[in-house]
């Protein structure tokens, strides 16, 4: 029940969304069509009713003519067969009854000229009265029906009866053939103005008495069937219904045409005066670029005054936006200059600090002081390298290339190496990846700390620094390998006293776990990257 209630509650919402998605032109057309459609339907059915009245009149005339034709044909056939039955019964009793045969011939005498004929045969099929019928039009009497009928298409109808006297029951029989021309004259009604078609149906065969011309386009015909009461014979008549002429078609279709024309003209007016100008104005606003001015004068489709006023409003707004954009662009130029000046000053300050460290290092009186100054110098160089590359990428701001940063950092480390590590070998294999300034600074400090840890533990040990792409597009693997980083007592002492806390803090800043392989002497950590160089 709750689901049904929810579905019924959502139905109006869906209908409202569908109505909102329809274009305005379609909405106008649908509303006007719905308003005018009842009038068009009323006019259409009025024209259709007029045609139906004419059809009813034609159908009534066809019914009268069919009843009259069936009555005339039935009376003629039943009368002839009744006279033939009287003669058959008499001849069935006395085959030499010449007066009975003469009376039968007298009944059929007026029809001989039209092709009608009859024959009364004995039990062996020998003619007693009349002439024998050919086999192709002959029919044997049926015990199930009083009169057996056979329809010969294109020729006529043959009727047969058998004798029914007490002496020779059913041993004699009579046949009568009625040609199509005779039946056509008999079936013709006394008064029926329209053309019609008459057919006698029986035994699955059809005998056409009157035929209509071939059916024309849009022609309709009414059909009526009446049982003749003789065997299974049926009289079928057809007549044309009221024809659908051009004036009738125009009268029926004119309301629909007027409905479509009214809806179309109304839609065209709304489309020209409202919808198209609004679309043009929308296209101008959609293609608007800050700094330009919207030109509503491009709308030349005679829009409504309200649309022109709306276009003028958009023009005023675009002018205001252009003025603000110009002010923002000028402020951005000033801000860029200030940012460059700040970076330049920071770079100079780092250079001054580096120079001061070098000056004091030259005046140091002990090796420990000189090593301390060199250690400080390496960290300042690490910061300066990142800052210099960040300043170079300031215009594009895609990120810092770790290959350039670590390459320059390795050169500075070799330059400031202690006396025992003058032949220090640092190999680098860096993938072309980019990182942010914060990540690059942490990586530079971490590499500096690990390399210095290796140099302090074993000054002559070679060092290999690599950066390869990680398992995901936003990760890379930083790896520093050196024999000087293999686990030992001296290394553990250095980590515990000096380097361990710094390295751990830098790994936290990189938000990743630092892995250490004591047997190989390798530090490895996953770092975040922004893309490929």
N, C-alpha and C positions, 0 to 999 in steps of 0.2 A: 504493500500500500504506500509506503514511504517513497519507494522508487517511482511508482506511478505518479504520485503527487509532485515529485521533483521533475519528472519528465514534462508534466503538464505545465509546471511553473516555468520551465526553460523554453517551452514552445514559443510564447510571445517574444521572448528575447531573441530567439533565432530569427523569427519573422522580422523583427525590428532591424536586426543586423543585415538581413537580406535586402530590406527596403533601403537601408543606408548605402549599400554597395551599388544599387542601381543608379545609372546616370540620370541626371535631371531630365534630359530629353526623353528617355524611356519612361520616366514617371509621368511626364506631361502627356505623352502619347497614350499610355495606359489609362490615365484618368479620363481623358477626353473620349477614348474608345468605349470605356465602360458607361460613360454618361449618354453617348449617342447610340450605343448598340440597341437598347430597347426599342427606340423609335424605328431603327432600320428593320428589326425583327418583326414589328407590328406591320409595317408596310409590305414586307416580303410575304408574310403569311396571308395578308389581304389579297395580294396578287395570286398567290397559290390557291386560295379558296375560289377565286373566280374561275381558274382553270379546272378545279375539281367539280364545280357546278356544271360546266360544259361537259365534262366526262360523265357525270351522272345522267345528263340528258341523253347522251349518245348510248350509254349502257341500257337505259330504259327502252330506247327505240330498238336496240338489238334484242332485248328480251322479248318484246312484242313480236318482232319479225321471226325470231327463233321458234316461239310457241306456235305461230301460224304455220311456218314451214313444216315443223314436226307433225302438226295436226293434219295438214294436207297430205304429206307423204304417208303417214300412218293410215289415214282413211283409205287412200288409194291402194296401198299394199294389202291391208287387211280385207278390203272389199274384194280385190281380185283373188286373194287366197281363199276367201270364204266361198266365192263362186266356184273356184277350182276344187275345193273340198266337197261341195255338193255333187259336182260331176264325178269326182273320184269315188265317192261313196256309192253312187249309182252304178258306175262301171265296175266297181269292185263286186257288186252283186250280180250284174249282168254285163258282160263285156261287150255285148252287141247292142247296148242302149244308145242308139244313134242320136236321139233328141238331146240327151244329156251332154254328149260330146258337142253337138251343134251349139247348145247354149253357152258352153265354155268358150267355143271359138268366137261366138258373138261378143262375149265380154272382152276378149283380147283383140278383136278385129280393129278397133280404133288405134291400138297401140302397135299394130304390126308395122306400120310405116316408120315408126321410130325405132324398130328393132326388137320389140318385146316378143317373146315366144314362150310356149309352154308345151309340156308333154306329160301324158298319163301313161305309165308303163305297168305291165303285169309283173308277176312274181319273178319271171325269167328276164325282165328288163326289156321286153319287146313293146314298142309303142302301141297303145290302144287308141289314143286320141292325140292329135298334134304331132309335131316333128321332134325327133330325138335331139337332145342338146349335146354339143361337143363335150369331150371329156375335160377340156381346160376350163369350162364354165359350169360343169355339172357338180351337183352336191347330193350326197346320200341323206335321206331323212334320219333323224335322230329319235331314239326311243325316249330319251330324257327330256327333250323339248318338243312341244307340239309342232313348231315350225323350225326347221333347220335353215340357217342363213349362211351365205358365203359372200364375202366382199371381194370382187376382182378389181384390183387397182387399175384405173384408167378405162375400164370397160363397163361395169355395172354390178348389180346384185342379183344373186340366184337364191330363191327360196324353195324349200322342199317339204312335202307333207306325205304321210303314209295313210293308207286306207284303214278304217276301223269298223268294218261290218262284222256281224257275228259269224257269217259263213267263211269268209276269207280274211280273217283279222290280220291286217298289216301285210298282205301279200302283194298288193298293188301300191304304187306311190306316184306322186305327181311333182313336177319341177316347173318353176317359172323363172325366166330371166328378164330382168328389167334393166335396160341400158341406162348409162349415165345421162344421156341427153333427155330421156323421158323423165327420169327422176329430177333433173335440174328444172325442167319446165313445171313439174308438179310442185317442187319445193319453193319456187319463187314466190315471195310474199306479194300481197296486193299493193302495198305502198311502203317503200323504205328507200329514202333518198340517198343516204351515203353508200359507198361501195362496201360490200361485205363478202365474207368467205364462208362457204358451206361445205361440209364433209360428212360422209357417212362412215362410221367406224364400226368394225366388227371382226372378231377372230384375229385381232392384231393387225389387220389390214385397214387401209384408208382409201376411200373413193372420194375424189374431189369433184364437187358439183359446180361451185363457183370459186374462183381464186382471186386473191388480191395481188396487186403488183408487188415487186420485191420491196422489202422493208427499207425505208429511208432512214437517214441519220435523225436521231432524236424522236423517231416515230414510236408510238405506243399503241398496243392493240388489246381490245377486250375480248375475252373468250367465254362462251356459254355452251353447256352440253345438256341435251334433253333425250331421254330414252324414248325410242319409237314404239316400244311395246311389242316388237316382233323379234323373236330370238334375242340375240345380244346386240342388236343394232342400236346405235346412238347417233343422233344428229348433233354435230359440233359446228357452231357458227362463230365467226370472228369479224370484228369491225374495228376500224381505226378509232382510237380515242381522239379527243380534241387535240389537234396538232400544236406542238410548241413552236410557234412561228417567231420571227424576229421581234415583232412588237411585244409578244408575250414574254420572250426572254428579256427584252429591255425593261418591261414593266416589273419583272421579278428581280432583276439584278440592279436596277437603278437605285433602290434604297441602300443596298450594300455598297455600291459605288459612291453614293453621296456620303455614307457614313465614313468610308475610308478617306474620301477627299477632305471632309471636314476635319477629321483627326489629323490628316497629313498637313493641311494648310496651317492649322493651329500649331502643330509641332514645328513647322518651318519658320513661322513667325517668331516663336519663342527661341528657336535655335539661332536665328539671325540676330535678334535684338538682345538676347541675354547670354545664351550658353557659349556661343563662339567668341564673343568679346571677352567673357570671363576666362575662357581657356587661353586666349591670347595674352590677357593680363597675367594669368597664372604662369604662363611660359616665360614672360618677361621677368616676373619676380623670381621664378626658379633658376633662371640663368643669370640672376643678378650677382655681380662680383663686387665685394666691398671696395669702395673707391669710385665706382661708376655711378651713373644716374639713370634711373628707370625712365623710359620714354613712353608714356601712354598714348602719344599721338600716332603710334604705329597701328593702333586699332582703327580700321577704316570700314567697319561693317555696320555703321549706323547704330551704335550701342545706345542703351538707355542713358539718360542724363546721370542717374545714380552711379552707373559704372564709370562714366567719365570723371565724376567727382572722386570715386575711389582710386582711379588712376592718378589723379592729381595728388591725393594723399600719399600714395606710395612714392611719388616723385619727391615730395617734401621729405619723407622719411629717408629716402636714399641719399638726399643731399646732406641731411644731418649725419647719417652713418658715414658718408665720405669725409665730412669734416672731422669726425671722431677718429676715423681710420688714419687720416693724415697726422693728427695729434699723437696717436699711439705709435705710428711709424717713427715720428721724430723722437718720441721718448725712448723707443727701442734702440735707436741709433745712439742716443746719449748713454743709455744703460750699457750697450755693448762696448762703447769706448771706456766707460768706467771699469767694466769687468776686465777688459784687456789691461788697463792701467794697474788694477789690483794684482792680476797675475804677473805682470811684469815686475812689480815691486816685490812680490813674494819670491820670484825667481832671483831677483837681485839680492834679496836678504839671505836666501839660502847660499848664494854664491859668496856673500860676505862672511857668513858663518863658516863655510868650507875653507875660505882663505884664512880666517882667524885660527881655525884648527890646524891648518898646515903650518902657520907661523909659529904657534906654540909648540907643535910637534918637533919642529927643527930646533927649538931651544930646550927640549927635554934633556935631562942629564942621566936618565936611566933607561934601560931597554923596556922595563915594565911601563913607564910613562909613555914611551913612544908607541908601544903596542896598544895602550889604552886610547891614545889619540887616534891611531889608525882604525881601531874598532869603532870609535865615534864617527870618524870620517866616513866609513863604509855605510853607516846607517843614514847619515845626512845625504850621502850620494844616492842611496836607495830612494829617499823621499824626493830628492831633486829630479831624479830620472822620471819618476811617475808624474811629477808636477809639470815637467817640461813636455812630456808627451801629451798630457791632458790639455795643456795650453795649445799645442799644435792641432789637436782635434776639436778645438772649441767651436769652430765654424760649422763642422759637420755633426759632431757629437754622436758618432756611431759607437764609440767605445775605444778603449786602448788596446793596441796590438801587443799581446804578451810576448810575441817573438821579438819585437823591437825593444820592449822594456827589459826583458830578461837578458837579451844579447848585450845591451849597453851596460846593464848591471854587472854581468860577468866580466866585461872589460874593465870596469872600475875596480872590481874586487881583485883582479889580477894586478892592477896598477898599485893597489894599496896592500898587497900581500906582504907578510913579514919576511925577514931576511932568510929564514929557513925554507920559505916557499916561493923563492924567486922563479923557479921553473914549474910553478903550479900549472897543471893542465885542466882546463874546464871545457868539456864538450857539451854542446847544447843541441837538442833536437826538439823544436817547438812547432806544434801544429799552428796553422793560421787561424787563431781564434781571438775573439775580442772580449774584454771584460770592463766593468765599470771602474771608476777611479778608486772607490773604497776597496774593492776586491784586489785591484792592482797594487795598491799600497801594502795591504796585508800580505800578498804574495811576495812582494819585493823584500819586506822585512823578514818573512819566514825563510826565503831562500838565503838571505844574508846571514841569518842566525845559523842555519844548518851548514852552510858552506864554511862559516867561521868556526863552527864546532868541529868540522872535519879538519880544517887547517890547524887548529889548536891541538887536536888529537894526533894527527899524522900530517905534518906540513908537506910532505912529498907525495902524498896519495892523490891520484887523479880523481876528478869529480865529473859526474855526468848528470846534466839537468835535462829533463824531458817533460813535454806537455803533449798528451794525446787526447783525442776525443773520447768522451765517456759513453756510457750506455744510452743516455738520453741526449737530445739535442741541446739542452741547457746546462750540460755538465762536461767538464774536462778533468783529466787526471794529471796532477803535478807529481813528479817523481824525482828525487835527488838520491843518487847512488854513489858511494865512495868507499874504498877499503878503510878509510879513516873513520867510518861510521860503524864498523863491525864492533859488536859488543865486547867490552873489556873493562877492567877496573878503572883505567884512566878516563875512559869515555863516560862511565857511570858517575865518576867524581865530578867531571865537568858539567854533566847534565844536572846533577843534584845541586851543585853550588851556584851555577850561573845561567845555563841555557835552558834548563827544563821548564821553568815557570814561564819564560818568555815564549818559547815554542808552543806550549800548551795554550797560553793566552791568545796567540795569533791564530791557532787552529780553531778556537772558539769564535774568534772574530770572523773566520771564514765559514762558520756554522757547519762544520763537517768534522768527521773523526779522522785523526791523524794515525796512520798505520806505520808501524816500525818493524822491519825485518832484521833482527840482530845477526843472523848468520850471513846475510848478503851485505848488510850495511846500507839499507835503503829506507827512506822516508817517503810515504805516499799519501796523498790527500785529494779528495774530489772538490773542485772549485766551481763556482757558478760562472757562466759565460753568457754573453748577450748575442753572440752570433759568430759567423765566419768572416774572415778578412778577405 
